[in-house]
């Protein structure tokens, strides 16, 4: 007799949800929000009667909006995040939160942000709705603005440099006609200068073509990142291709078959075929250092695979 036991997926823990929301990022929007309050009230400390409304606005601008946009961004950046050493401790990557759960978290945070913002004011709430929609358009296909030249920087710069002060102003005064728009422009230009250097940190992972649809390991990643055999074997497709088609790989390497892996550390050659498995079944490289060092060489192999 066979007994079937149902396994219930545990709900995400609070600390894991907070990790998705990146508390360190909250100040990035709360400071411009405070600048808007400062411009509207012309006081370092706003009147006490405004504090409850302004605190609610700060909760929306910090935890809720960031959780909504970062969670949906993590969900659709999963293929590249697997190759990014900076994201190795992400709750989504190490299995503490599932892909379905992180999408639900994003939607719940977005609804909560818009709903709670109504207590601050209708103009403030419309701005939050626009920010959330822009966050989804930034990450979710087919729009996915972050993959379109110029839009990545423009969206982040406007969201931080202009939307933050506007939100703070709207929390005090819903009439935006007197808002000092020159300050919005100044903030946007400052955000451009601060944001551009951060894109260099993810350059290696972003070079891998992962924005063409669902993840297809044989096409979308270098030869050291392959899906393990469905039969349970630990030999990756890269190893089989290398042994079955040595001439093709020799041409991609720019040399003969015997010298195709010349200069590659022995541990790297061994690790190319034996991989670990993550929750989604995608093999991950044993050494991220080797993956980064051989990025351009792997691009040649990728060209062969695509053609």
Secondary structure, DSSP 8 states (H G I E B T S, - for coil): -------------HHHHHHHH-HHHHHHHHHHHHHHHHHHH-SSS--GGGHHHHHHHHHIIIIIHHHHHHHHHHHHSHHHHTT-GGGTT-TTTTTSS-HHHHHHHHHHHHHHHHHHHTTT-HHHHHHHHHHHHHHHHHHSTTT-GGGSTTHHHHHHHHIIIIIHHHHHHHHH-S-GGGS-HHHHHHHHHHHHHHHHGGGGGGHHHHTS---SSS--HHHHS-TTS-B--TTS--B-HHHHHHHH-HHHHHHHHTS-STTTTTTS-HHHHHHTTB-EE-TTSBEE-S-HHHHHHTHHHHHHHHHHHH-
